[in-house]
Amino acid sequence: MPRAPQKCLETGCRQPAKPGKSKCETHYVPWSVTSARNLARPKNAATLIRRARHRDRERCYVCGGPGRIVDHVIPIAEGGTWDLKNLACICEACHEIKSRKEAARGRARNR
């Protein structure tokens, strides 16, 4: 059964809200904020990732097995950069272990 249109939540506005939204066409502002994580990501990130895969021949830098994930050797949160020297291929198993250790260090820093 169709639902009745909702009123815009903007104070004093009597216009109907956009379908599925809480504000009218005049007051609705689409999400436009870029996350801090993506602000640090360079425009040429895809090229850097491709170059790292080619350089490493998609071999894990930890165990030497097949590795399709491109990882920051020194995490961004710990002062690493998007420089090609800081990017390396890693397998899923090694990446999982490394990520858990990094997360633990991050939680310890935030205490």
LOVEXBA-255090 format. One record per atom (N, C-alpha, C): residue number from 1; x, y, z; atom name; residue in three letters. Coordinates in Angstrom, 2 decimals. Layout:
REM residues N
{atom NUM {X Y Z} "CA" "ALA"}
...
END
This chain:
REM residues 111
{atom 1 {0.84 -1.17 0.00} "N" "MET"}
{atom 1 {0.00 0.00 0.00} "CA" "MET"}
{atom 1 {0.89 1.24 0.00} "C" "MET"}
{atom 2 {0.60 2.23 -0.84} "N" "PRO"}
{atom 2 {1.43 3.44 -0.90} "CA" "PRO"}
{atom 2 {1.37 4.21 0.41} "C" "PRO"}
{atom 3 {2.47 4.85 0.70} "N" "ARG"}
{atom 3 {2.55 5.65 1.93} "CA" "ARG"}
{atom 3 {2.30 7.12 1.60} "C" "ARG"}
{atom 4 {1.75 7.83 2.56} "N" "ALA"}
{atom 4 {1.51 9.26 2.39} "CA" "ALA"}
{atom 4 {2.84 9.98 2.38} "C" "ALA"}
{atom 5 {2.98 11.03 1.55} "N" "PRO"}
{atom 5 {4.24 11.77 1.53} "CA" "PRO"}
{atom 5 {4.53 12.40 2.88} "C" "PRO"}
{atom 6 {5.78 12.35 3.29} "N" "GLN"}
{atom 6 {6.21 12.95 4.56} "CA" "GLN"}
{atom 6 {6.54 14.43 4.32} "C" "GLN"}
{atom 7 {6.38 15.23 5.38} "N" "LYS"}
{atom 7 {6.77 16.64 5.28} "CA" "LYS"}
{atom 7 {8.27 16.76 5.47} "C" "LYS"}
{atom 8 {8.83 17.79 4.87} "N" "CYS"}
{atom 8 {10.25 18.10 5.02} "CA" "CYS"}
{atom 8 {10.56 18.37 6.50} "C" "CYS"}
{atom 9 {11.67 17.85 6.98} "N" "LEU"}
{atom 9 {12.04 18.03 8.39} "CA" "LEU"}
{atom 9 {12.70 19.38 8.68} "C" "LEU"}
{atom 10 {12.96 20.17 7.65} "N" "GLU"}
{atom 10 {13.55 21.49 7.85} "CA" "GLU"}
{atom 10 {12.53 22.36 8.60} "C" "GLU"}
{atom 11 {12.98 23.04 9.64} "N" "THR"}
{atom 11 {12.09 23.85 10.46} "CA" "THR"}
{atom 11 {11.35 24.88 9.60} "C" "THR"}
{atom 12 {10.02 24.89 9.73} "N" "GLY"}
{atom 12 {9.19 25.87 9.03} "CA" "GLY"}
{atom 12 {8.83 25.49 7.61} "C" "GLY"}
{atom 13 {9.39 24.45 7.05} "N" "CYS"}
{atom 13 {9.11 24.06 5.67} "CA" "CYS"}
{atom 13 {7.87 23.16 5.64} "C" "CYS"}
{atom 14 {6.98 23.43 4.69} "N" "ARG"}
{atom 14 {5.75 22.64 4.58} "CA" "ARG"}
{atom 14 {5.72 21.82 3.29} "C" "ARG"}
{atom 15 {6.82 21.79 2.57} "N" "GLN"}
{atom 15 {6.89 21.04 1.32} "CA" "GLN"}
{atom 15 {7.00 19.54 1.61} "C" "GLN"}
{atom 16 {6.54 18.70 0.67} "N" "PRO"}
{atom 16 {6.71 17.25 0.87} "CA" "PRO"}
{atom 16 {8.19 16.87 0.69} "C" "PRO"}
{atom 17 {8.61 15.89 1.47} "N" "ALA"}
{atom 17 {9.99 15.41 1.36} "CA" "ALA"}
{atom 17 {10.15 14.61 0.08} "C" "ALA"}
{atom 18 {11.39 14.54 -0.42} "N" "LYS"}
{atom 18 {11.67 13.70 -1.59} "CA" "LYS"}
{atom 18 {11.37 12.25 -1.21} "C" "LYS"}
{atom 19 {10.90 11.45 -2.14} "N" "PRO"}
{atom 19 {10.61 10.04 -1.82} "CA" "PRO"}
{atom 19 {11.85 9.34 -1.25} "C" "PRO"}
{atom 20 {11.68 8.72 -0.09} "N" "GLY"}
{atom 20 {12.77 8.00 0.55} "CA" "GLY"}
{atom 20 {13.75 8.90 1.29} "C" "GLY"}
{atom 21 {13.52 10.20 1.31} "N" "LYS"}
{atom 21 {14.41 11.15 1.99} "CA" "LYS"}
{atom 21 {13.63 11.87 3.08} "C" "LYS"}
{atom 22 {14.33 12.68 3.87} "N" "SER"}
{atom 22 {13.66 13.37 4.97} "CA" "SER"}
{atom 22 {13.47 14.86 4.71} "C" "SER"}
{atom 23 {13.96 15.32 3.55} "N" "LYS"}
{atom 23 {13.83 16.75 3.24} "CA" "LYS"}
{atom 23 {13.31 16.95 1.82} "C" "LYS"}
{atom 24 {12.78 18.14 1.57} "N" "CYS"}
{atom 24 {12.23 18.47 0.26} "CA" "CYS"}
{atom 24 {13.36 18.76 -0.75} "C" "CYS"}
{atom 25 {12.96 18.98 -1.98} "N" "GLU"}
{atom 25 {13.93 19.26 -3.05} "CA" "GLU"}
{atom 25 {14.79 20.48 -2.73} "C" "GLU"}
{atom 26 {14.21 21.49 -2.09} "N" "THR"}
{atom 26 {14.94 22.72 -1.76} "CA" "THR"}
{atom 26 {15.99 22.49 -0.68} "C" "THR"}
{atom 27 {15.65 21.71 0.34} "N" "HIS"}
{atom 27 {16.54 21.56 1.50} "CA" "HIS"}
{atom 27 {17.43 20.31 1.46} "C" "HIS"}
{atom 28 {17.13 19.37 0.58} "N" "TYR"}
{atom 28 {17.92 18.14 0.51} "CA" "TYR"}
{atom 28 {19.30 18.44 -0.08} "C" "TYR"}
{atom 29 {20.34 18.00 0.62} "N" "VAL"}
{atom 29 {21.71 18.15 0.14} "CA" "VAL"}
{atom 29 {22.32 16.75 0.05} "C" "VAL"}
{atom 30 {22.69 16.29 -1.16} "N" "PRO"}
{atom 30 {23.28 14.96 -1.26} "CA" "PRO"}
{atom 30 {24.64 14.91 -0.57} "C" "PRO"}
{atom 31 {25.03 13.71 -0.13} "N" "TRP"}
{atom 31 {26.31 13.52 0.55} "CA" "TRP"}
{atom 31 {27.43 13.93 -0.38} "C" "TRP"}
{atom 32 {28.28 14.83 0.06} "N" "SER"}
{atom 32 {29.36 15.30 -0.80} "CA" "SER"}
{atom 32 {30.70 15.35 -0.08} "C" "SER"}
{atom 33 {30.73 14.85 1.14} "N" "VAL"}
{atom 33 {31.96 14.90 1.91} "CA" "VAL"}
{atom 33 {32.81 13.67 1.59} "C" "VAL"}
{atom 34 {34.05 13.89 1.25} "N" "THR"}
{atom 34 {34.97 12.78 0.99} "CA" "THR"}
{atom 34 {35.58 12.35 2.31} "C" "THR"}
{atom 35 {35.67 11.06 2.53} "N" "SER"}
{atom 35 {36.23 10.56 3.79} "CA" "SER"}
{atom 35 {37.70 10.92 3.90} "C" "SER"}
{atom 36 {38.19 10.99 5.12} "N" "ALA"}
{atom 36 {39.60 11.29 5.35} "CA" "ALA"}
{atom 36 {40.48 10.24 4.69} "C" "ALA"}
{atom 37 {40.01 9.00 4.71} "N" "ARG"}
{atom 37 {40.78 7.91 4.09} "CA" "ARG"}
{atom 37 {40.98 8.18 2.60} "C" "ARG"}
{atom 38 {39.92 8.59 1.91} "N" "ASN"}
{atom 38 {40.03 8.82 0.47} "CA" "ASN"}
{atom 38 {40.71 10.14 0.13} "C" "ASN"}
{atom 39 {40.73 11.09 1.06} "N" "LEU"}
{atom 39 {41.46 12.33 0.81} "CA" "LEU"}
{atom 39 {42.95 12.06 0.69} "C" "LEU"}
{atom 40 {43.44 11.08 1.45} "N" "ALA"}
{atom 40 {44.87 10.76 1.44} "CA" "ALA"}
{atom 40 {45.26 9.92 0.23} "C" "ALA"}
{atom 41 {44.28 9.31 -0.43} "N" "ARG"}
{atom 41 {44.55 8.44 -1.58} "CA" "ARG"}
{atom 41 {44.88 9.30 -2.79} "C" "ARG"}
{atom 42 {46.04 9.07 -3.41} "N" "PRO"}
{atom 42 {46.41 9.90 -4.56} "CA" "PRO"}
{atom 42 {45.58 9.55 -5.80} "C" "PRO"}
{atom 43 {45.52 10.48 -6.73} "N" "LYS"}
{atom 43 {44.76 10.27 -7.95} "CA" "LYS"}
{atom 43 {45.33 9.12 -8.78} "C" "LYS"}
{atom 44 {46.62 8.88 -8.66} "N" "ASN"}
{atom 44 {47.26 7.82 -9.44} "CA" "ASN"}
{atom 44 {47.38 6.51 -8.66} "C" "ASN"}
{atom 45 {46.53 6.30 -7.67} "N" "ALA"}
{atom 45 {46.60 5.09 -6.83} "CA" "ALA"}
{atom 45 {46.47 3.82 -7.67} "C" "ALA"}
{atom 46 {45.56 3.81 -8.64} "N" "ALA"}
{atom 46 {45.37 2.61 -9.47} "CA" "ALA"}
{atom 46 {46.64 2.29 -10.25} "C" "ALA"}
{atom 47 {47.31 3.32 -10.74} "N" "THR"}
{atom 47 {48.57 3.12 -11.47} "CA" "THR"}
{atom 47 {49.64 2.58 -10.55} "C" "THR"}
{atom 48 {49.75 3.12 -9.34} "N" "LEU"}
{atom 48 {50.74 2.64 -8.38} "CA" "LEU"}
{atom 48 {50.49 1.17 -8.02} "C" "LEU"}
{atom 49 {49.24 0.81 -7.83} "N" "ILE"}
{atom 49 {48.89 -0.57 -7.50} "CA" "ILE"}
{atom 49 {49.27 -1.50 -8.65} "C" "ILE"}
{atom 50 {48.96 -1.09 -9.87} "N" "ARG"}
{atom 50 {49.31 -1.88 -11.05} "CA" "ARG"}
{atom 50 {50.82 -2.06 -11.16} "C" "ARG"}
{atom 51 {51.57 -0.98 -10.92} "N" "ARG"}
{atom 51 {53.04 -1.05 -10.98} "CA" "ARG"}
{atom 51 {53.60 -1.97 -9.91} "C" "ARG"}
{atom 52 {53.04 -1.92 -8.71} "N" "ALA"}
{atom 52 {53.51 -2.80 -7.63} "CA" "ALA"}
{atom 52 {53.26 -4.26 -7.98} "C" "ALA"}
{atom 53 {52.10 -4.54 -8.55} "N" "ARG"}
{atom 53 {51.80 -5.93 -8.96} "CA" "ARG"}
{atom 53 {52.78 -6.41 -10.02} "C" "ARG"}
{atom 54 {53.06 -5.54 -10.98} "N" "HIS"}
{atom 54 {54.00 -5.91 -12.05} "CA" "HIS"}
{atom 54 {55.40 -6.11 -11.48} "C" "HIS"}
{atom 55 {55.85 -5.20 -10.65} "N" "ARG"}
{atom 55 {57.19 -5.27 -10.06} "CA" "ARG"}
{atom 55 {57.36 -6.54 -9.23} "C" "ARG"}
{atom 56 {56.35 -6.87 -8.44} "N" "ASP"}
{atom 56 {56.43 -8.02 -7.54} "CA" "ASP"}
{atom 56 {56.01 -9.33 -8.20} "C" "ASP"}
{atom 57 {55.59 -9.24 -9.46} "N" "ARG"}
{atom 57 {55.10 -10.42 -10.19} "CA" "ARG"}
{atom 57 {54.00 -11.15 -9.41} "C" "ARG"}
{atom 58 {53.22 -10.37 -8.68} "N" "GLU"}
{atom 58 {52.11 -10.88 -7.87} "CA" "GLU"}
{atom 58 {52.54 -12.00 -6.93} "C" "GLU"}
{atom 59 {53.70 -11.82 -6.32} "N" "ARG"}
{atom 59 {54.21 -12.76 -5.31} "CA" "ARG"}
{atom 59 {54.19 -12.07 -3.96} "C" "ARG"}
{atom 60 {53.75 -12.78 -2.94} "N" "CYS"}
{atom 60 {53.66 -12.24 -1.58} "CA" "CYS"}
{atom 60 {55.05 -11.91 -1.05} "C" "CYS"}
{atom 61 {55.22 -10.70 -0.54} "N" "TYR"}
{atom 61 {56.53 -10.29 -0.02} "CA" "TYR"}
{atom 61 {56.84 -10.93 1.33} "C" "TYR"}
{atom 62 {55.85 -11.57 1.96} "N" "VAL"}
{atom 62 {56.07 -12.23 3.25} "CA" "VAL"}
{atom 62 {56.46 -13.69 3.05} "C" "VAL"}
{atom 63 {55.62 -14.45 2.31} "N" "CYS"}
{atom 63 {55.86 -15.90 2.19} "CA" "CYS"}
{atom 63 {56.31 -16.35 0.81} "C" "CYS"}
{atom 64 {56.22 -15.46 -0.19} "N" "GLY"}
{atom 64 {56.64 -15.82 -1.54} "CA" "GLY"}
{atom 64 {55.57 -16.50 -2.37} "C" "GLY"}
{atom 65 {54.42 -16.78 -1.78} "N" "GLY"}
{atom 65 {53.32 -17.41 -2.52} "CA" "GLY"}
{atom 65 {52.61 -16.40 -3.41} "C" "GLY"}
{atom 66 {51.57 -16.85 -4.14} "N" "PRO"}
{atom 66 {50.80 -15.94 -4.98} "CA" "PRO"}
{atom 66 {50.15 -14.85 -4.12} "C" "PRO"}
{atom 67 {50.27 -13.61 -4.54} "N" "GLY"}
{atom 67 {49.70 -12.51 -3.77} "CA" "GLY"}
{atom 67 {49.12 -11.43 -4.64} "C" "GLY"}
{atom 68 {47.79 -11.31 -4.68} "N" "ARG"}
{atom 68 {47.13 -10.30 -5.51} "CA" "ARG"}
{atom 68 {46.80 -9.02 -4.76} "C" "ARG"}
{atom 69 {46.82 -9.06 -3.44} "N" "ILE"}
{atom 69 {46.51 -7.86 -2.65} "CA" "ILE"}
{atom 69 {47.74 -6.97 -2.63} "C" "ILE"}
{atom 70 {47.56 -5.68 -2.86} "N" "VAL"}
{atom 70 {48.67 -4.73 -2.74} "CA" "VAL"}
{atom 70 {48.49 -4.01 -1.41} "C" "VAL"}
{atom 71 {49.52 -4.09 -0.58} "N" "ASP"}
{atom 71 {49.47 -3.64 0.80} "CA" "ASP"}
{atom 71 {50.50 -2.54 1.04} "C" "ASP"}
{atom 72 {50.21 -1.66 2.00} "N" "HIS"}
{atom 72 {51.22 -0.70 2.46} "CA" "HIS"}
{atom 72 {52.14 -1.44 3.42} "C" "HIS"}
{atom 73 {53.41 -1.51 3.13} "N" "VAL"}
{atom 73 {54.37 -2.19 4.00} "CA" "VAL"}
{atom 73 {54.35 -1.50 5.36} "C" "VAL"}
{atom 74 {54.50 -0.19 5.36} "N" "ILE"}
{atom 74 {54.32 0.61 6.58} "CA" "ILE"}
{atom 74 {52.93 1.24 6.47} "C" "ILE"}
{atom 75 {52.00 0.90 7.35} "N" "PRO"}
{atom 75 {50.64 1.40 7.25} "CA" "PRO"}
{atom 75 {50.57 2.93 7.25} "C" "PRO"}
{atom 76 {49.61 3.46 6.54} "N" "ILE"}
{atom 76 {49.39 4.91 6.50} "CA" "ILE"}
{atom 76 {49.23 5.45 7.92} "C" "ILE"}
{atom 77 {48.51 4.73 8.77} "N" "ALA"}
{atom 77 {48.27 5.17 10.15} "CA" "ALA"}
{atom 77 {49.55 5.23 10.97} "C" "ALA"}
{atom 78 {50.59 4.55 10.51} "N" "GLU"}
{atom 78 {51.86 4.54 11.24} "CA" "GLU"}
{atom 78 {52.93 5.34 10.51} "C" "GLU"}
{atom 79 {52.51 6.22 9.61} "N" "GLY"}
{atom 79 {53.45 7.10 8.92} "CA" "GLY"}
{atom 79 {53.85 6.66 7.54} "C" "GLY"}
{atom 80 {53.27 5.57 7.04} "N" "GLY"}
{atom 80 {53.57 5.11 5.69} "CA" "GLY"}
{atom 80 {52.98 6.05 4.65} "C" "GLY"}
{atom 81 {53.43 5.89 3.42} "N" "THR"}
{atom 81 {52.98 6.75 2.33} "CA" "THR"}
{atom 81 {52.43 5.90 1.19} "C" "THR"}
{atom 82 {51.94 6.58 0.17} "N" "TRP"}
{atom 82 {51.48 5.92 -1.04} "CA" "TRP"}
{atom 82 {52.61 5.79 -2.05} "C" "TRP"}
{atom 83 {53.84 5.97 -1.63} "N" "ASP"}
{atom 83 {54.98 5.82 -2.52} "CA" "ASP"}
{atom 83 {55.09 4.37 -2.97} "C" "ASP"}
{atom 84 {55.51 4.14 -4.20} "N" "LEU"}
{atom 84 {55.65 2.79 -4.74} "CA" "LEU"}
{atom 84 {56.56 1.92 -3.88} "C" "LEU"}
{atom 85 {57.56 2.54 -3.24} "N" "LYS"}
{atom 85 {58.48 1.79 -2.37} "CA" "LYS"}
{atom 85 {57.76 1.22 -1.15} "C" "LYS"}
{atom 86 {56.63 1.80 -0.78} "N" "ASN"}
{atom 86 {55.89 1.35 0.39} "CA" "ASN"}
{atom 86 {54.74 0.41 0.03} "C" "ASN"}
{atom 87 {54.60 0.06 -1.23} "N" "LEU"}
{atom 87 {53.54 -0.84 -1.67} "CA" "LEU"}
{atom 87 {54.14 -2.18 -2.07} "C" "LEU"}
{atom 88 {53.49 -3.26 -1.69} "N" "ALA"}
{atom 88 {53.98 -4.59 -2.04} "CA" "ALA"}
{atom 88 {52.82 -5.58 -2.09} "C" "ALA"}
{atom 89 {52.94 -6.59 -2.94} "N" "CYS"}
{atom 89 {51.94 -7.65 -3.03} "CA" "CYS"}
{atom 89 {52.02 -8.54 -1.79} "C" "CYS"}
{atom 90 {50.86 -9.04 -1.40} "N" "ILE"}
{atom 90 {50.78 -9.92 -0.23} "CA" "ILE"}
{atom 90 {49.61 -10.88 -0.45} "C" "ILE"}
{atom 91 {49.74 -12.10 0.05} "N" "CYS"}
{atom 91 {48.65 -13.08 -0.08} "CA" "CYS"}
{atom 91 {47.59 -12.80 1.00} "C" "CYS"}
{atom 92 {46.41 -13.39 0.82} "N" "GLU"}
{atom 92 {45.32 -13.14 1.78} "CA" "GLU"}
{atom 92 {45.67 -13.59 3.19} "C" "GLU"}
{atom 93 {46.30 -14.75 3.32} "N" "ALA"}
{atom 93 {46.62 -15.27 4.66} "CA" "ALA"}
{atom 93 {47.59 -14.35 5.39} "C" "ALA"}
{atom 94 {48.66 -13.95 4.71} "N" "CYS"}
{atom 94 {49.65 -13.05 5.33} "CA" "CYS"}
{atom 94 {49.04 -11.68 5.60} "C" "CYS"}
{atom 95 {48.17 -11.22 4.69} "N" "HIS"}
{atom 95 {47.52 -9.92 4.86} "CA" "HIS"}
{atom 95 {46.62 -9.93 6.09} "C" "HIS"}
{atom 96 {45.90 -11.02 6.30} "N" "GLU"}
{atom 96 {45.03 -11.16 7.47} "CA" "GLU"}
{atom 96 {45.85 -11.07 8.76} "C" "GLU"}
{atom 97 {46.96 -11.79 8.82} "N" "ILE"}
{atom 97 {47.82 -11.79 10.01} "CA" "ILE"}
{atom 97 {48.38 -10.39 10.25} "C" "ILE"}
{atom 98 {48.90 -9.77 9.18} "N" "LYS"}
{atom 98 {49.49 -8.43 9.29} "CA" "LYS"}
{atom 98 {48.43 -7.41 9.72} "C" "LYS"}
{atom 99 {47.24 -7.50 9.14} "N" "SER"}
{atom 99 {46.17 -6.55 9.47} "CA" "SER"}
{atom 99 {45.73 -6.67 10.92} "C" "SER"}
{atom 100 {45.66 -7.89 11.44} "N" "ARG"}
{atom 100 {45.29 -8.08 12.85} "CA" "ARG"}
{atom 100 {46.32 -7.44 13.78} "C" "ARG"}
{atom 101 {47.60 -7.60 13.45} "N" "LYS"}
{atom 101 {48.66 -7.00 14.26} "CA" "LYS"}
{atom 101 {48.58 -5.47 14.20} "C" "LYS"}
{atom 102 {48.34 -4.94 13.00} "N" "GLU"}
{atom 102 {48.22 -3.48 12.84} "CA" "GLU"}
{atom 102 {47.01 -2.96 13.62} "C" "GLU"}
{atom 103 {45.89 -3.68 13.57} "N" "ALA"}
{atom 103 {44.69 -3.26 14.30} "CA" "ALA"}
{atom 103 {44.94 -3.24 15.80} "C" "ALA"}
{atom 104 {45.66 -4.24 16.29} "N" "ALA"}
{atom 104 {45.98 -4.29 17.73} "CA" "ALA"}
{atom 104 {46.85 -3.10 18.12} "C" "ALA"}
{atom 105 {47.83 -2.77 17.27} "N" "ARG"}
{atom 105 {48.68 -1.60 17.56} "CA" "ARG"}
{atom 105 {47.85 -0.32 17.53} "C" "ARG"}
{atom 106 {46.91 -0.23 16.59} "N" "GLY"}
{atom 106 {46.04 0.94 16.50} "CA" "GLY"}
{atom 106 {45.16 1.09 17.73} "C" "GLY"}
{atom 107 {44.60 -0.02 18.20} "N" "ARG"}
{atom 107 {43.77 0.04 19.41} "CA" "ARG"}
{atom 107 {44.61 0.46 20.61} "C" "ARG"}
{atom 108 {45.85 -0.03 20.69} "N" "ALA"}
{atom 108 {46.74 0.33 21.80} "CA" "ALA"}
{atom 108 {47.08 1.82 21.75} "C" "ALA"}
{atom 109 {47.25 2.37 20.54} "N" "ARG"}
{atom 109 {47.56 3.80 20.40} "CA" "ARG"}
{atom 109 {46.39 4.66 20.85} "C" "ARG"}
{atom 110 {45.19 4.19 20.61} "N" "ASN"}
{atom 110 {43.99 4.98 20.91} "CA" "ASN"}
{atom 110 {43.51 4.88 22.35} "C" "ASN"}
{atom 111 {44.21 4.15 23.18} "N" "ARG"}
{atom 111 {43.80 4.03 24.59} "CA" "ARG"}
{atom 111 {44.20 5.22 25.39} "C" "ARG"}
END
